[in-house]
């Protein structure tokens, strides 16, 4: 697809009446805050501990076995 030739600077941007306010300068765009996460349940801690111990046992079996 052929590119069109450069024909000068882009037109200026003007606010739209009744539109949203402009974004602040910089690389961040404001967004709604995330809701707070619920704390982990005891069951999730138990699953994590079980998996960690299983990985540790398999690692030790692999090294010393």
N, CA and C atoms as a LAMMPS dump frame, in Angstrom:
ITEM: TIMESTEP
0
ITEM: NUMBER OF ATOMS
195
ITEM: BOX BOUNDS ff ff ff
-5.0000000000000000e+02 5.0000000000000000e+02
-5.0000000000000000e+02 5.0000000000000000e+02
-5.0000000000000000e+02 5.0000000000000000e+02
ITEM: ATOMS id mol type element x y z
1 1 1 N 0.846 -1.162 0
2 1 2 C 0 0 0
3 1 3 C 0.899 1.234 0
4 2 1 N 0.733 2.115 -0.936
5 2 2 C 1.603 3.288 -0.992
6 2 3 C 1.259 4.278 0.119
7 3 1 N 2.308 4.856 0.696
8 3 2 C 2.091 5.851 1.741
9 3 3 C 1.824 7.202 1.112
10 4 1 N 0.996 7.966 1.766
11 4 2 C 0.755 9.298 1.224
12 4 3 C 1.894 10.212 1.646
13 5 1 N 2.205 11.195 0.857
14 5 2 C 3.339 12.063 1.184
15 5 3 C 3.04 12.925 2.411
16 6 1 N 4.12 13.289 3.09
17 6 2 C 3.996 14.164 4.258
18 6 3 C 3.644 15.564 3.779
19 7 1 N 2.544 16.106 4.288
20 7 2 C 2.167 17.44 3.823
21 7 3 C 2.053 18.439 4.966
22 8 1 N 2.958 18.359 5.911
23 8 2 C 3.02 19.365 6.96
24 8 3 C 2.591 18.824 8.315
25 9 1 N 2.552 19.709 9.293
26 9 2 C 2.195 19.272 10.642
27 9 3 C 0.727 18.876 10.738
28 10 1 N 0.449 18.064 11.727
29 10 2 C -0.927 17.63 11.937
30 10 3 C -1.773 18.792 12.433
31 11 1 N -3.068 18.759 12.174
32 11 2 C -3.908 19.846 12.665
33 11 3 C -3.969 19.845 14.194
34 12 1 N -4.215 21.01 14.755
35 12 2 C -4.294 21.131 16.202
36 12 3 C -5.532 20.411 16.733
37 13 1 N -5.45 19.934 17.953
38 13 2 C -6.574 19.255 18.592
39 13 3 C -7.339 20.248 19.452
40 14 1 N -8.627 20.206 19.353
41 14 2 C -9.477 21.102 20.14
42 14 3 C -10.407 20.263 20.997
43 15 1 N -10.704 20.701 22.221
44 15 2 C -11.607 19.914 23.058
45 15 3 C -13.023 19.893 22.486
46 16 1 N -13.677 18.788 22.688
47 16 2 C -15.05 18.629 22.221
48 16 3 C -15.972 19.128 23.331
49 17 1 N -16.916 19.992 23.022
50 17 2 C -17.823 20.448 24.083
51 17 3 C -18.597 19.285 24.691
52 18 1 N -18.601 19.198 26.008
53 18 2 C -19.3 18.122 26.7
54 18 3 C -18.531 16.819 26.729
55 19 1 N -17.3 16.789 26.21
56 19 2 C -16.512 15.566 26.181
57 19 3 C -15.741 15.364 27.464
58 20 1 N -14.974 14.272 27.499
59 20 2 C -14.151 13.975 28.67
60 20 3 C -12.993 14.95 28.747
61 21 1 N -12.455 15.189 29.926
62 21 2 C -11.291 16.06 30.035
63 21 3 C -10.078 15.414 29.369
64 22 1 N -9.111 16.192 28.923
65 22 2 C -7.935 15.608 28.257
66 22 3 C -7.08 14.817 29.242
67 23 1 N -6.322 13.867 28.691
68 23 2 C -5.406 13.084 29.509
69 23 3 C -4.242 13.964 29.937
70 24 1 N -3.701 13.729 31.121
71 24 2 C -2.526 14.498 31.535
72 24 3 C -1.312 14.114 30.688
73 25 1 N -0.336 14.981 30.656
74 25 2 C 0.895 14.681 29.92
75 25 3 C 1.612 13.516 30.583
76 26 1 N 2.314 12.752 29.8
77 26 2 C 3.069 11.621 30.322
78 26 3 C 2.6 10.332 29.69
79 27 1 N 3.156 9.234 30.184
80 27 2 C 2.859 7.941 29.581
81 27 3 C 1.797 7.167 30.346
82 28 1 N 1.212 7.735 31.363
83 28 2 C 0.191 7.037 32.144
84 28 3 C -1.187 7.573 31.803
85 29 1 N -2.123 6.676 31.671
86 29 2 C -3.501 7.053 31.401
87 29 3 C -4.306 6.702 32.646
88 30 1 N -5.072 7.643 33.182
89 30 2 C -5.821 7.318 34.392
90 30 3 C -6.854 6.22 34.13
91 31 1 N -7.005 5.338 35.095
92 31 2 C -7.973 4.258 34.96
93 31 3 C -8.619 4.034 36.321
94 32 1 N -9.758 3.391 36.349
95 32 2 C -10.394 3.151 37.642
96 32 3 C -9.542 2.246 38.521
97 33 1 N -9.572 2.487 39.81
98 33 2 C -8.785 1.683 40.742
99 33 3 C -9.368 0.286 40.844
100 34 1 N -8.475 -0.681 41.021
101 34 2 C -8.935 -2.057 41.183
102 34 3 C -9.513 -2.248 42.581
103 35 1 N -10.541 -3.06 42.698
104 35 2 C -11.041 -3.338 44.046
105 35 3 C -10.01 -4.144 44.833
106 36 1 N -10.027 -4.005 46.138
107 36 2 C -9.064 -4.722 46.981
108 36 3 C -9.306 -6.224 46.878
109 37 1 N -8.198 -6.966 46.871
110 37 2 C -8.324 -8.423 46.798
111 37 3 C -8.722 -8.989 48.148
112 38 1 N -9.463 -10.072 48.095
113 38 2 C -9.829 -10.748 49.33
114 38 3 C -8.601 -11.464 49.873
115 39 1 N -8.46 -11.574 51.188
116 39 2 C -7.321 -12.312 51.735
117 39 3 C -7.428 -13.804 51.38
118 40 1 N -6.28 -14.465 51.379
119 40 2 C -6.26 -15.884 51.042
120 40 3 C -6.932 -16.7 52.139
121 41 1 N -7.617 -17.749 51.716
122 41 2 C -8.276 -18.645 52.666
123 41 3 C -7.261 -19.654 53.198
124 42 1 N -7.606 -20.28 54.308
125 42 2 C -6.699 -21.295 54.885
126 42 3 C -6.472 -22.438 53.921
127 43 1 N -7.491 -22.781 53.147
128 43 2 C -7.353 -23.867 52.181
129 43 3 C -6.285 -23.529 51.14
130 44 1 N -6.245 -22.262 50.692
131 44 2 C -5.239 -21.86 49.707
132 44 3 C -3.834 -21.923 50.304
133 45 1 N -3.68 -21.521 51.572
134 45 2 C -2.385 -21.662 52.23
135 45 3 C -1.993 -23.131 52.332
136 46 1 N -2.95 -23.998 52.646
137 46 2 C -2.662 -25.43 52.765
138 46 3 C -2.235 -26.013 51.418
139 47 1 N -2.925 -25.619 50.341
140 47 2 C -2.53 -26.104 49.007
141 47 3 C -1.125 -25.623 48.661
142 48 1 N -0.83 -24.371 48.934
143 48 2 C 0.499 -23.842 48.631
144 48 3 C 1.585 -24.547 49.404
145 49 1 N 1.347 -24.779 50.696
146 49 2 C 2.328 -25.486 51.522
147 49 3 C 2.512 -26.918 51.042
148 50 1 N 1.42 -27.583 50.679
149 50 2 C 1.5 -28.961 50.179
150 50 3 C 2.326 -29.029 48.897
151 51 1 N 2.074 -28.126 47.981
152 51 2 C 2.823 -28.122 46.716
153 51 3 C 4.291 -27.803 46.976
154 52 1 N 4.585 -26.859 47.868
155 52 2 C 5.975 -26.515 48.173
156 52 3 C 6.703 -27.72 48.779
157 53 1 N 6.07 -28.414 49.701
158 53 2 C 6.704 -29.589 50.305
159 53 3 C 6.894 -30.702 49.288
160 54 1 N 5.925 -30.89 48.411
161 54 2 C 6.042 -31.919 47.376
162 54 3 C 7.209 -31.613 46.441
163 55 1 N 7.346 -30.362 46.056
164 55 2 C 8.457 -29.974 45.182
165 55 3 C 9.785 -30.173 45.905
166 56 1 N 9.841 -29.815 47.173
167 56 2 C 11.071 -29.995 47.941
168 56 3 C 11.439 -31.475 48.05
169 57 1 N 10.459 -32.338 48.324
170 57 2 C 10.727 -33.773 48.427
171 57 3 C 11.199 -34.322 47.081
172 58 1 N 10.541 -33.931 46
173 58 2 C 10.977 -34.425 44.693
174 58 3 C 12.362 -33.928 44.332
175 59 1 N 12.688 -32.711 44.723
176 59 2 C 14.032 -32.172 44.46
177 59 3 C 15.076 -32.956 45.248
178 60 1 N 14.794 -33.229 46.516
179 60 2 C 15.745 -33.996 47.328
180 60 3 C 15.889 -35.421 46.818
181 61 1 N 14.792 -36.047 46.384
182 61 2 C 14.864 -37.396 45.819
183 61 3 C 15.684 -37.381 44.538
184 62 1 N 15.516 -36.331 43.736
185 62 2 C 16.282 -36.234 42.494
186 62 3 C 17.76 -36.008 42.728
187 63 1 N 18.1 -35.269 43.776
188 63 2 C 19.516 -34.978 44.052
189 63 3 C 20.191 -36.184 44.722
190 64 1 N 19.554 -36.753 45.741
191 64 2 C 20.178 -37.806 46.505
192 64 3 C 19.778 -39.221 46.058
193 65 1 N 18.856 -39.323 45.119
194 65 2 C 18.358 -40.637 44.708
195 65 3 C 19.164 -41.278 43.616
